[in-house]
Amino acid sequence: MPVRELLARTSSRELAEWMAYERLTGPLDGRLRGDVQAAIIAATVANAQRAKGSALKPADFLPDWEPPRPRTPEEIWQDVIRINAALGGEYRTTA
């Protein structure tokens, strides 16, 4: 489906829900994932170039699809301050 049609038929809330789901589970594609295919090739190339020893596995080249650990309110606040500064904002405290 073209992007324009997708956006016309899907709410921003639903898109956000699908994005969150994909972050937790990995790509939505039901076929063999591209990252798995790339990992197989990467392992083959690396193993062809390595010295003797234990072989690398495709899993050694896969991204980690585990959900990130929950962040503390302080970590979130520090991100807000960094983003605000990157956008030219100032952080002021009242005395």
C-alpha positions as a Markdown table, in Angstrom:
| # | Residue | x | y | z |
|---|---|---|---|---|
| 1 | Met | 0.0 | 0.0 | 0.0 |
| 2 | Pro | 1.4 | 3.4 | -0.8 |
| 3 | Val | 2.3 | 5.6 | 2.1 |
| 4 | Arg | -0.3 | 8.2 | 1.2 |
| 5 | Glu | -3.0 | 5.6 | 1.2 |
| 6 | Leu | -1.8 | 4.1 | 4.5 |
| 7 | Leu | -1.9 | 7.6 | 6.2 |
| 8 | Ala | -5.4 | 8.2 | 4.8 |
| 9 | Arg | -6.7 | 4.9 | 6.2 |
| 10 | Thr | -4.8 | 4.7 | 9.5 |
| 11 | Ser | -4.9 | 7.0 | 12.5 |
| 12 | Ser | -1.8 | 8.3 | 14.1 |
| 13 | Arg | -2.7 | 6.4 | 17.3 |
| 14 | Glu | -2.9 | 3.1 | 15.4 |
| 15 | Leu | 0.5 | 3.8 | 13.7 |
| 16 | Ala | 2.0 | 4.6 | 17.1 |
| 17 | Glu | 0.6 | 1.3 | 18.5 |
| 18 | Trp | 2.1 | -0.7 | 15.6 |
| 19 | Met | 5.5 | 1.1 | 16.0 |
| 20 | Ala | 5.5 | 0.2 | 19.7 |
| 21 | Tyr | 4.5 | -3.4 | 19.0 |
| 22 | Glu | 7.3 | -3.7 | 16.4 |
| 23 | Arg | 9.9 | -2.3 | 18.8 |
| 24 | Leu | 8.9 | -5.1 | 21.3 |
| 25 | Thr | 8.7 | -8.0 | 18.8 |
| 26 | Gly | 11.0 | -7.1 | 16.0 |
| 27 | Pro | 10.0 | -6.5 | 12.3 |
| 28 | Leu | 6.4 | -7.3 | 11.4 |
| 29 | Asp | 7.3 | -9.0 | 8.2 |
| 30 | Gly | 6.2 | -12.6 | 8.3 |
| 31 | Arg | 8.9 | -13.7 | 5.8 |
| 32 | Leu | 12.5 | -14.4 | 6.7 |
| 33 | Arg | 13.7 | -11.1 | 8.1 |
| 34 | Gly | 16.4 | -9.1 | 6.3 |
| 35 | Asp | 18.4 | -8.8 | 9.5 |
| 36 | Val | 18.6 | -12.6 | 9.7 |
| 37 | Gln | 19.7 | -12.9 | 6.1 |
| 38 | Ala | 22.3 | -10.2 | 6.6 |
| 39 | Ala | 23.5 | -12.0 | 9.8 |
| 40 | Ile | 24.0 | -15.2 | 7.9 |
| 41 | Ile | 26.1 | -13.5 | 5.3 |
| 42 | Ala | 28.1 | -11.6 | 7.9 |
| 43 | Ala | 28.8 | -14.8 | 9.8 |
| 44 | Thr | 29.9 | -16.5 | 6.6 |
| 45 | Val | 32.3 | -13.7 | 5.7 |
| 46 | Ala | 33.7 | -13.4 | 9.2 |
| 47 | Asn | 34.2 | -17.1 | 9.5 |
| 48 | Ala | 36.0 | -17.2 | 6.2 |
| 49 | Gln | 38.5 | -14.5 | 7.5 |
| 50 | Arg | 39.0 | -15.7 | 11.1 |
| 51 | Ala | 41.9 | -17.7 | 12.5 |
| 52 | Lys | 41.2 | -21.1 | 13.8 |
| 53 | Gly | 38.9 | -21.3 | 16.8 |
| 54 | Ser | 35.2 | -21.2 | 17.5 |
| 55 | Ala | 33.1 | -20.1 | 14.6 |
| 56 | Leu | 30.8 | -17.1 | 14.8 |
| 57 | Lys | 27.1 | -17.7 | 14.5 |
| 58 | Pro | 24.5 | -15.6 | 12.7 |
| 59 | Ala | 23.0 | -14.7 | 16.1 |
| 60 | Asp | 26.3 | -12.9 | 16.9 |
| 61 | Phe | 25.3 | -10.4 | 14.2 |
| 62 | Leu | 21.7 | -9.9 | 15.0 |
| 63 | Pro | 20.4 | -6.7 | 16.6 |
| 64 | Asp | 18.9 | -7.1 | 20.1 |
| 65 | Trp | 15.1 | -6.9 | 19.9 |
| 66 | Glu | 14.6 | -7.0 | 23.6 |
| 67 | Pro | 12.6 | -4.1 | 24.9 |
| 68 | Pro | 14.7 | -1.5 | 26.7 |
| 69 | Arg | 14.8 | -1.4 | 30.5 |
| 70 | Pro | 12.4 | 1.0 | 32.1 |
| 71 | Arg | 13.9 | 4.4 | 32.6 |
| 72 | Thr | 13.8 | 6.3 | 35.8 |
| 73 | Pro | 12.1 | 9.7 | 35.9 |
| 74 | Glu | 15.5 | 11.3 | 36.4 |
| 75 | Glu | 16.8 | 9.7 | 33.2 |
| 76 | Ile | 13.7 | 10.9 | 31.3 |
| 77 | Trp | 14.1 | 14.4 | 32.7 |
| 78 | Gln | 17.8 | 14.5 | 31.7 |
| 79 | Asp | 16.7 | 13.6 | 28.1 |
| 80 | Val | 14.1 | 16.4 | 28.2 |
| 81 | Ile | 16.8 | 18.9 | 29.2 |
| 82 | Arg | 19.2 | 17.7 | 26.4 |
| 83 | Ile | 16.5 | 17.8 | 23.8 |
| 84 | Asn | 15.4 | 21.3 | 24.9 |
| 85 | Ala | 19.0 | 22.5 | 24.8 |
| 86 | Ala | 19.5 | 21.0 | 21.3 |
| 87 | Leu | 16.5 | 22.9 | 20.1 |
| 88 | Gly | 17.9 | 26.2 | 21.5 |
| 89 | Gly | 15.9 | 26.2 | 24.7 |
| 90 | Glu | 17.2 | 27.2 | 28.2 |
| 91 | Tyr | 16.7 | 25.5 | 31.5 |
| 92 | Arg | 16.1 | 27.9 | 34.3 |
| 93 | Thr | 15.5 | 27.2 | 38.0 |
| 94 | Thr | 13.7 | 29.6 | 40.2 |
| 95 | Ala | 15.4 | 30.7 | 43.5 |
